[in-house]
Amino acid sequence: MWRPTLTIFRKVILPSLKENTFSKVLYSTKSKLPKSTAKLTLVSASVGILIGAGYGGYTHYKVNVKKRNNVIESDEYAFLKEAPEYKAHYKVLNDTDSSNLQLILFQYRTCPFCCKVRAYLDAKGISYEVVEVDAVLRQAIKWSGYKKVPILLAKLEDGYQQLLDSTAIISVLETYLRDKPMPLRDIIKYYPATRYTNDSGKEVTDITNKYFVMLNSATSEKKKMIEMEERDWRKWADSVLVHTLSPNVYRTTEEAIETFKWFEVVGGWRESFPAWEVALMVYGGAAAMWMISKRLKKRHNIKDDERQSLYDAANDWMSAIQKKGTVYLGGDTPNLADISVFGVLCSIEGCRAFADLRQNTTIGNWFDNMKKHLETTKGRVIPL
Protein backbone atom coordinates (compact mmCIF):
# COMPACT_ATOMS: atom_id res chain seq x y z
CA MET A 1 0.00 0.00 0.00
CA TRP A 2 3.00 2.32 0.50
CA ARG A 3 4.43 1.84 -3.04
CA PRO A 4 2.29 4.52 -4.84
CA THR A 5 2.86 6.99 -2.02
CA LEU A 6 6.61 6.44 -1.96
CA THR A 7 6.81 6.68 -5.77
CA ILE A 8 5.07 10.05 -5.77
CA PHE A 9 7.22 11.14 -2.86
CA ARG A 10 10.46 10.11 -4.63
CA LYS A 11 9.63 11.64 -8.02
CA VAL A 12 7.65 14.74 -7.07
CA ILE A 13 8.15 15.80 -3.46
CA LEU A 14 11.69 14.66 -2.74
CA PRO A 15 13.38 16.88 -5.36
CA SER A 16 11.77 19.97 -3.84
CA LEU A 17 12.68 18.92 -0.31
CA LYS A 18 16.33 18.61 -1.32
CA GLU A 19 16.34 22.31 -2.14
CA ASN A 20 15.15 23.50 1.25
CA THR A 21 16.34 23.52 4.83
CA PHE A 22 14.48 20.35 5.74
CA SER A 23 16.80 18.32 3.52
CA LYS A 24 19.81 19.45 5.52
CA VAL A 25 18.65 17.32 8.42
CA LEU A 26 17.60 14.34 6.32
CA TYR A 27 20.54 14.23 3.90
CA SER A 28 23.45 15.76 5.77
CA THR A 29 26.34 13.34 6.30
CA LYS A 30 26.69 14.92 9.73
CA SER A 31 23.14 14.05 10.71
CA LYS A 32 22.87 11.84 13.76
CA LEU A 33 19.53 10.38 12.75
CA PRO A 34 19.63 6.64 12.04
CA LYS A 35 18.52 5.45 8.61
CA SER A 36 15.34 3.93 10.01
CA THR A 37 14.45 7.22 11.66
CA ALA A 38 15.12 9.20 8.50
CA LYS A 39 12.95 6.80 6.52
CA LEU A 40 10.18 7.09 9.08
CA THR A 41 10.40 10.87 8.94
CA LEU A 42 10.30 10.87 5.14
CA VAL A 43 7.27 8.60 5.08
CA SER A 44 5.52 10.71 7.72
CA ALA A 45 6.27 13.88 5.79
CA SER A 46 5.07 12.41 2.50
CA VAL A 47 1.84 11.18 4.01
CA GLY A 48 1.28 14.57 5.62
CA ILE A 49 1.89 16.43 2.37
CA LEU A 50 -0.32 14.13 0.30
CA ILE A 51 -3.14 14.19 2.83
CA GLY A 52 -2.82 17.96 3.09
CA ALA A 53 -3.00 18.36 -0.68
CA GLY A 54 -6.00 16.07 -0.90
CA TYR A 55 -7.75 17.83 1.94
CA GLY A 56 -7.05 21.21 0.37
CA GLY A 57 -8.71 20.13 -2.86
CA TYR A 58 -11.66 18.65 -1.02
CA THR A 59 -12.09 21.78 1.08
CA HIS A 60 -12.03 23.95 -2.05
CA TYR A 61 -14.76 21.77 -3.54
CA LYS A 62 -16.77 21.71 -0.34
CA VAL A 63 -16.66 25.48 0.15
CA ASN A 64 -16.80 26.77 -3.40
CA VAL A 65 -18.76 24.11 -5.29
CA LYS A 66 -21.15 22.62 -2.77
CA LYS A 67 -23.69 24.85 -1.08
CA ARG A 68 -22.18 26.31 2.09
CA ASN A 69 -23.81 25.15 5.29
CA ASN A 70 -23.84 27.72 8.11
CA VAL A 71 -26.43 26.04 10.30
CA ILE A 72 -25.55 26.11 13.99
CA GLU A 73 -26.87 23.26 16.09
CA SER A 74 -26.90 23.05 19.88
CA ASP A 75 -25.29 20.06 21.55
CA GLU A 76 -25.25 19.14 25.23
CA TYR A 77 -22.08 17.89 26.86
CA ALA A 78 -21.89 14.13 26.62
CA PHE A 79 -22.89 12.38 29.85
CA LEU A 80 -21.64 8.86 30.46
CA LYS A 81 -23.42 6.42 32.73
CA GLU A 82 -20.19 4.48 33.16
CA ALA A 83 -16.56 5.51 32.99
CA PRO A 84 -14.75 4.59 29.77
CA GLU A 85 -11.88 2.14 29.97
CA TYR A 86 -8.73 4.08 30.74
CA LYS A 87 -5.31 3.72 32.30
CA ALA A 88 -4.25 6.65 34.47
CA HIS A 89 -0.53 7.35 34.31
CA TYR A 90 -0.42 9.33 37.54
CA LYS A 91 -2.61 11.24 39.93
CA VAL A 92 -2.21 14.51 41.80
CA LEU A 93 -3.45 14.14 45.36
CA ASN A 94 -4.05 17.14 47.59
CA ASP A 95 -4.95 16.25 51.17
CA THR A 96 -6.52 19.69 51.70
CA ASP A 97 -8.79 19.44 48.64
CA SER A 98 -12.33 20.41 49.71
CA SER A 99 -13.86 20.63 46.22
CA ASN A 100 -15.62 17.24 46.43
CA LEU A 101 -14.66 16.75 42.79
CA GLN A 102 -13.38 13.48 41.33
CA LEU A 103 -11.69 14.34 38.04
CA ILE A 104 -9.91 12.49 35.24
CA LEU A 105 -7.88 14.61 32.81
CA PHE A 106 -7.18 13.24 29.33
CA GLN A 107 -4.27 15.22 27.93
CA TYR A 108 -1.14 15.64 25.84
CA ARG A 109 1.44 16.62 28.42
CA THR A 110 2.81 19.61 26.48
CA CYS A 111 -0.40 20.79 24.83
CA PRO A 112 -0.78 24.47 25.88
CA PHE A 113 -4.50 24.01 26.49
CA CYS A 114 -3.90 20.95 28.67
CA CYS A 115 -1.21 22.89 30.54
CA LYS A 116 -3.80 25.61 31.22
CA VAL A 117 -6.18 23.11 32.83
CA ARG A 118 -3.43 21.53 34.94
CA ALA A 119 -2.27 24.98 36.06
CA TYR A 120 -5.82 25.82 37.14
CA LEU A 121 -6.34 22.54 39.02
CA ASP A 122 -2.98 22.96 40.76
CA ALA A 123 -3.67 26.61 41.63
CA LYS A 124 -6.98 25.63 43.23
CA GLY A 125 -5.52 22.65 45.08
CA ILE A 126 -7.79 20.12 43.34
CA SER A 127 -6.92 16.42 43.14
CA TYR A 128 -7.14 14.68 39.75
CA GLU A 129 -6.01 11.68 37.72
CA VAL A 130 -4.11 12.06 34.44
CA VAL A 131 -4.37 9.92 31.32
CA GLU A 132 -1.62 10.63 28.78
CA VAL A 133 -3.01 10.42 25.24
CA ASP A 134 -0.93 9.28 22.26
CA ALA A 135 -0.98 12.32 19.97
CA VAL A 136 -0.81 10.11 16.87
CA LEU A 137 -3.32 7.30 17.47
CA ARG A 138 -5.38 8.89 20.29
CA GLN A 139 -6.67 5.51 21.45
CA ALA A 140 -7.29 6.80 24.98
CA ILE A 141 -10.09 9.13 23.81
CA LYS A 142 -11.70 6.96 21.14
CA TRP A 143 -14.77 6.75 23.40
CA SER A 144 -15.40 10.50 23.01
CA GLY A 145 -17.01 12.18 20.04
CA TYR A 146 -14.94 15.30 20.76
CA LYS A 147 -11.61 13.80 19.60
CA LYS A 148 -9.54 16.61 21.09
CA VAL A 149 -7.74 17.28 24.34
CA PRO A 150 -8.09 18.31 27.03
CA ILE A 151 -11.13 16.32 28.06
CA LEU A 152 -12.03 16.40 31.74
CA LEU A 153 -14.33 13.75 33.18
CA ALA A 154 -16.09 14.64 36.42
CA LYS A 155 -17.53 11.76 38.44
CA LEU A 156 -21.06 12.49 39.64
CA GLU A 157 -23.56 10.41 41.60
CA ASP A 158 -25.20 8.94 38.50
CA GLY A 159 -22.32 8.88 36.03
CA TYR A 160 -19.53 10.89 34.45
CA GLN A 161 -19.84 14.38 33.01
CA GLN A 162 -17.59 15.24 30.08
CA LEU A 163 -16.18 18.78 30.11
CA LEU A 164 -14.68 20.23 26.93
CA ASP A 165 -12.43 23.14 25.91
CA SER A 166 -9.72 24.33 28.31
CA THR A 167 -11.21 27.80 28.77
CA ALA A 168 -14.72 26.45 29.35
CA ILE A 169 -13.38 23.82 31.77
CA ILE A 170 -11.77 26.56 33.85
CA SER A 171 -14.90 28.73 33.82
CA VAL A 172 -17.19 25.82 34.73
CA LEU A 173 -15.00 24.72 37.63
CA GLU A 174 -14.48 28.29 38.86
CA THR A 175 -18.25 28.83 38.84
CA TYR A 176 -18.68 25.59 40.78
CA LEU A 177 -16.06 26.51 43.39
CA ARG A 178 -17.59 29.94 43.94
CA ASP A 179 -21.18 28.68 44.00
CA LYS A 180 -21.07 25.12 45.35
CA PRO A 181 -24.82 24.85 46.06
CA MET A 182 -25.33 24.71 42.28
CA PRO A 183 -24.74 21.18 40.90
CA LEU A 184 -22.15 20.79 38.17
CA ARG A 185 -24.73 19.50 35.69
CA ASP A 186 -26.77 22.67 36.18
CA ILE A 187 -23.72 24.90 35.77
CA ILE A 188 -22.79 23.48 32.37
CA LYS A 189 -26.17 24.55 31.01
CA TYR A 190 -24.74 28.07 31.00
CA TYR A 191 -21.97 26.84 28.67
CA PRO A 192 -23.72 25.05 25.79
CA ALA A 193 -21.55 23.33 23.20
CA THR A 194 -22.33 24.30 19.61
CA ARG A 195 -21.26 22.80 16.30
CA TYR A 196 -21.17 24.82 13.13
CA THR A 197 -19.48 24.95 9.74
CA ASN A 198 -17.05 27.84 9.46
CA ASP A 199 -16.17 29.86 6.34
CA SER A 200 -13.49 27.32 5.42
CA GLY A 201 -16.04 24.52 5.29
CA LYS A 202 -14.72 22.89 8.46
CA GLU A 203 -17.03 21.69 11.21
CA VAL A 204 -16.07 23.42 14.45
CA THR A 205 -17.17 22.85 18.04
CA ASP A 206 -17.14 25.82 20.39
CA ILE A 207 -18.48 26.66 23.82
CA THR A 208 -20.79 29.62 24.38
CA ASN A 209 -19.96 31.97 27.31
CA LYS A 210 -16.68 30.15 27.94
CA TYR A 211 -14.85 33.25 29.20
CA PHE A 212 -17.53 34.06 31.79
CA VAL A 213 -17.69 32.91 35.40
CA MET A 214 -21.39 32.67 36.28
CA LEU A 215 -22.30 34.09 39.70
CA ASN A 216 -25.69 34.59 41.32
CA SER A 217 -24.60 37.47 43.52
CA ALA A 218 -24.53 41.05 42.25
CA THR A 219 -21.16 42.70 41.70
CA SER A 220 -20.04 46.32 41.90
CA GLU A 221 -18.97 48.34 38.87
CA LYS A 222 -15.35 48.11 39.99
CA LYS A 223 -15.62 44.34 40.24
CA LYS A 224 -17.18 44.19 36.78
CA MET A 225 -14.25 46.13 35.33
CA ILE A 226 -11.78 43.75 36.99
CA GLU A 227 -13.67 40.75 35.61
CA MET A 228 -13.75 42.30 32.14
CA GLU A 229 -9.98 42.82 32.22
CA GLU A 230 -9.51 39.21 33.29
CA ARG A 231 -11.72 37.96 30.44
CA ASP A 232 -9.90 40.11 27.88
CA TRP A 233 -6.52 38.69 28.84
CA ARG A 234 -7.86 35.14 28.90
CA LYS A 235 -9.05 35.71 25.33
CA TRP A 236 -5.65 37.17 24.46
CA ALA A 237 -3.91 34.04 25.76
CA ASP A 238 -6.06 31.91 23.43
CA SER A 239 -6.12 34.17 20.37
CA VAL A 240 -2.67 35.81 20.41
CA LEU A 241 -0.11 34.25 22.74
CA VAL A 242 -0.79 30.62 21.88
CA HIS A 243 -0.39 31.31 18.16
CA THR A 244 3.16 32.58 18.63
CA LEU A 245 4.30 29.20 19.97
CA SER A 246 4.36 26.81 16.99
CA PRO A 247 6.25 29.13 14.60
CA ASN A 248 8.90 29.49 17.31
CA VAL A 249 9.36 26.01 18.75
CA TYR A 250 9.24 24.45 15.24
CA ARG A 251 11.11 27.34 13.60
CA THR A 252 13.78 25.07 12.09
CA THR A 253 13.99 21.32 11.63
CA GLU A 254 16.64 21.19 14.34
CA GLU A 255 14.42 23.05 16.81
CA ALA A 256 11.42 20.91 15.85
CA ILE A 257 13.30 17.71 16.69
CA GLU A 258 14.68 19.26 19.90
CA THR A 259 11.14 20.22 20.90
CA PHE A 260 9.72 16.76 20.32
CA LYS A 261 12.66 15.20 22.16
CA TRP A 262 11.71 17.36 25.14
CA PHE A 263 8.07 16.33 24.74
CA GLU A 264 9.24 12.71 24.84
CA VAL A 265 11.07 13.21 28.13
CA VAL A 266 8.62 15.42 30.01
CA GLY A 267 5.63 13.45 28.74
CA GLY A 268 7.10 10.11 29.80
CA TRP A 269 6.40 8.70 26.35
CA ARG A 270 8.85 5.81 26.66
CA GLU A 271 7.12 4.68 29.84
CA SER A 272 3.66 5.05 28.31
CA PHE A 273 3.91 3.95 24.66
CA PRO A 274 5.69 1.31 22.52
CA ALA A 275 9.06 2.29 21.04
CA TRP A 276 7.72 2.44 17.48
CA GLU A 277 4.97 4.86 18.56
CA VAL A 278 7.52 7.06 20.32
CA ALA A 279 9.68 7.16 17.18
CA LEU A 280 6.67 8.06 15.06
CA MET A 281 5.58 10.73 17.53
CA VAL A 282 9.05 12.31 17.74
CA TYR A 283 10.33 12.24 14.16
CA GLY A 284 7.03 12.09 12.30
CA GLY A 285 5.61 14.77 14.58
CA ALA A 286 8.65 17.02 14.20
CA ALA A 287 8.54 16.76 10.40
CA ALA A 288 4.82 17.42 10.24
CA MET A 289 4.85 20.33 12.70
CA TRP A 290 7.83 21.97 11.00
CA MET A 291 5.77 22.16 7.81
CA ILE A 292 2.50 23.06 9.53
CA SER A 293 4.17 25.85 11.50
CA LYS A 294 4.96 27.67 8.26
CA ARG A 295 1.28 27.77 7.39
CA LEU A 296 0.36 28.84 10.92
CA LYS A 297 2.93 31.62 10.76
CA LYS A 298 1.23 33.08 7.71
CA ARG A 299 -2.30 32.52 9.01
CA HIS A 300 -1.69 34.34 12.29
CA ASN A 301 0.44 37.16 10.83
CA ILE A 302 3.57 36.20 12.73
CA LYS A 303 6.55 38.41 11.87
CA ASP A 304 9.38 37.20 9.64
CA ASP A 305 11.44 37.08 12.81
CA GLU A 306 9.25 34.65 14.75
CA ARG A 307 11.02 35.37 18.00
CA GLN A 308 10.04 39.04 17.84
CA SER A 309 6.34 38.14 17.76
CA LEU A 310 6.87 36.00 20.86
CA TYR A 311 8.79 38.79 22.60
CA ASP A 312 6.14 41.36 21.67
CA ALA A 313 3.41 39.20 23.21
CA ALA A 314 5.40 38.77 26.42
CA ASN A 315 6.12 42.51 26.59
CA ASP A 316 2.42 43.34 26.17
CA TRP A 317 1.56 41.03 29.06
CA MET A 318 4.27 42.36 31.35
CA SER A 319 3.34 45.95 30.50
CA ALA A 320 -0.21 45.32 31.74
CA ILE A 321 1.09 43.94 35.04
CA GLN A 322 3.64 46.73 35.50
CA LYS A 323 0.93 49.36 35.03
CA LYS A 324 -0.94 47.84 37.95
CA GLY A 325 2.22 47.78 40.08
CA THR A 326 1.44 44.29 41.37
CA VAL A 327 3.10 40.88 41.32
CA TYR A 328 0.36 39.37 39.16
CA LEU A 329 -2.39 40.73 36.96
CA GLY A 330 -4.73 39.57 39.71
CA GLY A 331 -2.84 41.56 42.35
CA ASP A 332 -1.10 39.73 45.18
CA THR A 333 -2.48 36.39 43.98
CA PRO A 334 -2.91 35.07 40.43
CA ASN A 335 -6.28 35.41 38.72
CA LEU A 336 -7.63 33.29 35.86
CA ALA A 337 -5.70 35.34 33.29
CA ASP A 338 -2.41 34.75 35.14
CA ILE A 339 -3.16 31.03 35.28
CA SER A 340 -4.04 30.89 31.57
CA VAL A 341 -0.91 32.72 30.40
CA PHE A 342 1.28 30.66 32.72
CA GLY A 343 -0.26 27.43 31.44
CA VAL A 344 0.33 28.37 27.81
CA LEU A 345 3.98 29.21 28.47
CA CYS A 346 4.54 26.03 30.48
CA SER A 347 4.01 24.10 27.26
CA ILE A 348 7.32 25.43 25.86
CA GLU A 349 9.31 25.68 29.08
CA GLY A 350 11.92 23.16 27.94
CA CYS A 351 12.34 24.61 24.44
CA ARG A 352 15.05 26.86 23.04
CA ALA A 353 12.40 29.49 22.31
CA PHE A 354 11.53 29.78 26.00
CA ALA A 355 15.17 30.25 26.98
CA ASP A 356 15.40 33.05 24.42
CA LEU A 357 12.16 34.53 25.74
CA ARG A 358 13.53 34.72 29.27
CA GLN A 359 16.76 36.27 28.06
CA ASN A 360 15.12 38.95 25.91
CA THR A 361 12.10 39.98 28.03
CA THR A 362 11.26 40.53 31.70
CA ILE A 363 8.68 37.73 31.87
CA GLY A 364 11.04 35.35 33.69
CA ASN A 365 10.44 36.80 37.17
CA TRP A 366 6.66 36.66 36.77
CA PHE A 367 6.87 33.08 35.48
CA ASP A 368 9.06 32.03 38.40
CA ASN A 369 6.67 33.67 40.88
CA MET A 370 3.77 31.78 39.32
CA LYS A 371 5.67 28.53 39.56
CA LYS A 372 6.51 29.11 43.22
CA HIS A 373 2.89 29.99 43.98
CA LEU A 374 1.59 26.79 42.41
CA GLU A 375 4.15 24.76 44.35
CA THR A 376 2.37 25.90 47.52
CA THR A 377 -1.11 25.01 46.30
CA LYS A 378 -0.86 21.85 44.20
CA GLY A 379 -0.96 18.30 45.49
CA ARG A 380 1.72 15.64 45.35
CA VAL A 381 2.23 13.55 42.23
CA ILE A 382 1.71 9.81 42.66
CA PRO A 383 2.77 7.55 39.74
CA LEU A 384 0.33 4.75 38.93
C-alpha positions in Angstrom: 0.0 0.0 0.0 3.0 2.3 0.5 4.4 1.8 -3.0 2.3 4.5 -4.8 2.9 7.0 -2.0 6.6 6.4 -2.0 6.8 6.7 -5.8 5.1 10.1 -5.8 7.2 11.1 -2.9 10.5 10.1 -4.6 9.6 11.6 -8.0 7.7 14.7 -7.1 8.1 15.8 -3.5 11.7 14.7 -2.7 13.4 16.9 -5.4 11.8 20.0 -3.8 12.7 18.9 -0.3 16.3 18.6 -1.3 16.3 22.3 -2.1 15.1 23.5 1.3 16.3 23.5 4.8 14.5 20.3 5.7 16.8 18.3 3.5 19.8 19.5 5.5 18.7 17.3 8.4 17.6 14.3 6.3 20.5 14.2 3.9 23.5 15.8 5.8 26.3 13.3 6.3 26.7 14.9 9.7 23.1 14.0 10.7 22.9 11.8 13.8 19.5 10.4 12.8 19.6 6.6 12.0 18.5 5.5 8.6 15.3 3.9 10.0 14.5 7.2 11.7 15.1 9.2 8.5 12.9 6.8 6.5 10.2 7.1 9.1 10.4 10.9 8.9 10.3 10.9 5.1 7.3 8.6 5.1 5.5 10.7 7.7 6.3 13.9 5.8 5.1 12.4 2.5 1.8 11.2 4.0 1.3 14.6 5.6 1.9 16.4 2.4 -0.3 14.1 0.3 -3.1 14.2 2.8 -2.8 18.0 3.1 -3.0 18.4 -0.7 -6.0 16.1 -0.9 -7.7 17.8 1.9 -7.0 21.2 0.4 -8.7 20.1 -2.9 -11.7 18.6 -1.0 -12.1 21.8 1.1 -12.0 24.0 -2.1 -14.8 21.8 -3.5 -16.8 21.7 -0.3 -16.7 25.5 0.2 -16.8 26.8 -3.4 -18.8 24.1 -5.3 -21.1 22.6 -2.8 -23.7 24.9 -1.1 -22.2 26.3 2.1 -23.8 25.2 5.3 -23.8 27.7 8.1 -26.4 26.0 10.3 -25.6 26.1 14.0 -26.9 23.3 16.1 -26.9 23.0 19.9 -25.3 20.1 21.5 -25.3 19.1 25.2 -22.1 17.9 26.9 -21.9 14.1 26.6 -22.9 12.4 29.8 -21.6 8.9 30.5 -23.4 6.4 32.7 -20.2 4.5 33.2 -16.6 5.5 33.0 -14.7 4.6 29.8 -11.9 2.1 30.0 -8.7 4.1 30.7 -5.3 3.7 32.3 -4.3 6.6 34.5 -0.5 7.4 34.3 -0.4 9.3 37.5 -2.6 11.2 39.9 -2.2 14.5 41.8 -3.5 14.1 45.4 -4.0 17.1 47.6 -4.9 16.3 51.2 -6.5 19.7 51.7 -8.8 19.4 48.6 -12.3 20.4 49.7 -13.9 20.6 46.2 -15.6 17.2 46.4 -14.7 16.7 42.8 -13.4 13.5 41.3 -11.7 14.3 38.0 -9.9 12.5 35.2 -7.9 14.6 32.8 -7.2 13.2 29.3 -4.3 15.2 27.9 -1.1 15.6 25.8 1.4 16.6 28.4 2.8 19.6 26.5 -0.4 20.8 24.8 -0.8 24.5 25.9 -4.5 24.0 26.5 -3.9 21.0 28.7 -1.2 22.9 30.5 -3.8 25.6 31.2 -6.2 23.1 32.8 -3.4 21.5 34.9 -2.3 25.0 36.1 -5.8 25.8 37.1 -6.3 22.5 39.0 -3.0 23.0 40.8 -3.7 26.6 41.6 -7.0 25.6 43.2 -5.5 22.6 45.1 -7.8 20.1 43.3 -6.9 16.4 43.1 -7.1 14.7 39.8 -6.0 11.7 37.7 -4.1 12.1 34.4 -4.4 9.9 31.3 -1.6 10.6 28.8 -3.0 10.4 25.2 -0.9 9.3 22.3 -1.0 12.3 20.0 -0.8 10.1 16.9 -3.3 7.3 17.5 -5.4 8.9 20.3 -6.7 5.5 21.4 -7.3 6.8 25.0 -10.1 9.1 23.8 -11.7 7.0 21.1 -14.8 6.8 23.4 -15.4 10.5 23.0 -17.0 12.2 20.0 -14.9 15.3 20.8 -11.6 13.8 19.6 -9.5 16.6 21.1 -7.7 17.3 24.3 -8.1 18.3 27.0 -11.1 16.3 28.1 -12.0 16.4 31.7 -14.3 13.7 33.2 -16.1 14.6 36.4 -17.5 11.8 38.4 -21.1 12.5 39.6 -23.6 10.4 41.6 -25.2 8.9 38.5 -22.3 8.9 36.0 -19.5 10.9 34.4 -19.8 14.4 33.0 -17.6 15.2 30.1 -16.2 18.8 30.1 -14.7 20.2 26.9 -12.4 23.1 25.9 -9.7 24.3 28.3 -11.2 27.8 28.8 -14.7 26.4 29.3 -13.4 23.8 31.8 -11.8 26.6 33.9 -14.9 28.7 33.8 -17.2 25.8 34.7 -15.0 24.7 37.6 -14.5 28.3 38.9 -18.2 28.8 38.8 -18.7 25.6 40.8 -16.1 26.5 43.4 -17.6 29.9 43.9 -21.2 28.7 44.0 -21.1 25.1 45.3 -24.8 24.8 46.1 -25.3 24.7 42.3 -24.7 21.2 40.9 -22.1 20.8 38.2 -24.7 19.5 35.7 -26.8 22.7 36.2 -23.7 24.9 35.8 -22.8 23.5 32.4 -26.2 24.5 31.0 -24.7 28.1 31.0 -22.0 26.8 28.7 -23.7 25.1 25.8 -21.6 23.3 23.2 -22.3 24.3 19.6 -21.3 22.8 16.3 -21.2 24.8 13.1 -19.5 24.9 9.7 -17.0 27.8 9.5 -16.2 29.9 6.3 -13.5 27.3 5.4 -16.0 24.5 5.3 -14.7 22.9 8.5 -17.0 21.7 11.2 -16.1 23.4 14.5 -17.2 22.9 18.0 -17.1 25.8 20.4 -18.5 26.7 23.8 -20.8 29.6 24.4 -20.0 32.0 27.3 -16.7 30.1 27.9 -14.9 33.2 29.2 -17.5 34.1 31.8 -17.7 32.9 35.4 -21.4 32.7 36.3 -22.3 34.1 39.7 -25.7 34.6 41.3 -24.6 37.5 43.5 -24.5 41.1 42.2 -21.2 42.7 41.7 -20.0 46.3 41.9 -19.0 48.3 38.9 -15.4 48.1 40.0 -15.6 44.3 40.2 -17.2 44.2 36.8 -14.2 46.1 35.3 -11.8 43.7 37.0 -13.7 40.7 35.6 -13.7 42.3 32.1 -10.0 42.8 32.2 -9.5 39.2 33.3 -11.7 38.0 30.4 -9.9 40.1 27.9 -6.5 38.7 28.8 -7.9 35.1 28.9 -9.1 35.7 25.3 -5.6 37.2 24.5 -3.9 34.0 25.8 -6.1 31.9 23.4 -6.1 34.2 20.4 -2.7 35.8 20.4 -0.1 34.2 22.7 -0.8 30.6 21.9 -0.4 31.3 18.2 3.2 32.6 18.6 4.3 29.2 20.0 4.4 26.8 17.0 6.2 29.1 14.6 8.9 29.5 17.3 9.4 26.0 18.7 9.2 24.5 15.2 11.1 27.3 13.6 13.8 25.1 12.1 14.0 21.3 11.6 16.6 21.2 14.3 14.4 23.0 16.8 11.4 20.9 15.9 13.3 17.7 16.7 14.7 19.3 19.9 11.1 20.2 20.9 9.7 16.8 20.3 12.7 15.2 22.2 11.7 17.4 25.1 8.1 16.3 24.7 9.2 12.7 24.8 11.1 13.2 28.1 8.6 15.4 30.0 5.6 13.4 28.7 7.1 10.1 29.8 6.4 8.7 26.4 8.9 5.8 26.7 7.1 4.7 29.8 3.7 5.0 28.3 3.9 3.9 24.7 5.7 1.3 22.5 9.1 2.3 21.0 7.7 2.4 17.5 5.0 4.9 18.6 7.5 7.1 20.3 9.7 7.2 17.2 6.7 8.1 15.1 5.6 10.7 17.5 9.0 12.3 17.7 10.3 12.2 14.2 7.0 12.1 12.3 5.6 14.8 14.6 8.7 17.0 14.2 8.5 16.8 10.4 4.8 17.4 10.2 4.9 20.3 12.7 7.8 22.0 11.0 5.8 22.2 7.8 2.5 23.1 9.5 4.2 25.9 11.5 5.0 27.7 8.3 1.3 27.8 7.4 0.4 28.8 10.9 2.9 31.6 10.8 1.2 33.1 7.7 -2.3 32.5 9.0 -1.7 34.3 12.3 0.4 37.2 10.8 3.6 36.2 12.7 6.5 38.4 11.9 9.4 37.2 9.6 11.4 37.1 12.8 9.3 34.6 14.7 11.0 35.4 18.0 10.0 39.0 17.8 6.3 38.1 17.8 6.9 36.0 20.9 8.8 38.8 22.6 6.1 41.4 21.7 3.4 39.2 23.2 5.4 38.8 26.4 6.1 42.5 26.6 2.4 43.3 26.2 1.6 41.0 29.1 4.3 42.4 31.3 3.3 46.0 30.5 -0.2 45.3 31.7 1.1 43.9 35.0 3.6 46.7 35.5 0.9 49.4 35.0 -0.9 47.8 38.0 2.2 47.8 40.1 1.4 44.3 41.4 3.1 40.9 41.3 0.4 39.4 39.2 -2.4 40.7 37.0 -4.7 39.6 39.7 -2.8 41.6 42.3 -1.1 39.7 45.2 -2.5 36.4 44.0 -2.9 35.1 40.4 -6.3 35.4 38.7 -7.6 33.3 35.9 -5.7 35.3 33.3 -2.4 34.7 35.1 -3.2 31.0 35.3 -4.0 30.9 31.6 -0.9 32.7 30.4 1.3 30.7 32.7 -0.3 27.4 31.4 0.3 28.4 27.8 4.0 29.2 28.5 4.5 26.0 30.5 4.0 24.1 27.3 7.3 25.4 25.9 9.3 25.7 29.1 11.9 23.2 27.9 12.3 24.6 24.4 15.0 26.9 23.0 12.4 29.5 22.3 11.5 29.8 26.0 15.2 30.2 27.0 15.4 33.0 24.4 12.2 34.5 25.7 13.5 34.7 29.3 16.8 36.3 28.1 15.1 39.0 25.9 12.1 40.0 28.0 11.3 40.5 31.7 8.7 37.7 31.9 11.0 35.4 33.7 10.4 36.8 37.2 6.7 36.7 36.8 6.9 33.1 35.5 9.1 32.0 38.4 6.7 33.7 40.9 3.8 31.8 39.3 5.7 28.5 39.6 6.5 29.1 43.2 2.9 30.0 44.0 1.6 26.8 42.4 4.2 24.8 44.4 2.4 25.9 47.5 -1.1 25.0 46.3 -0.9 21.9 44.2 -1.0 18.3 45.5 1.7 15.6 45.4 2.2 13.6 42.2 1.7 9.8 42.7 2.8 7.6 39.7 0.3 4.8 38.9 
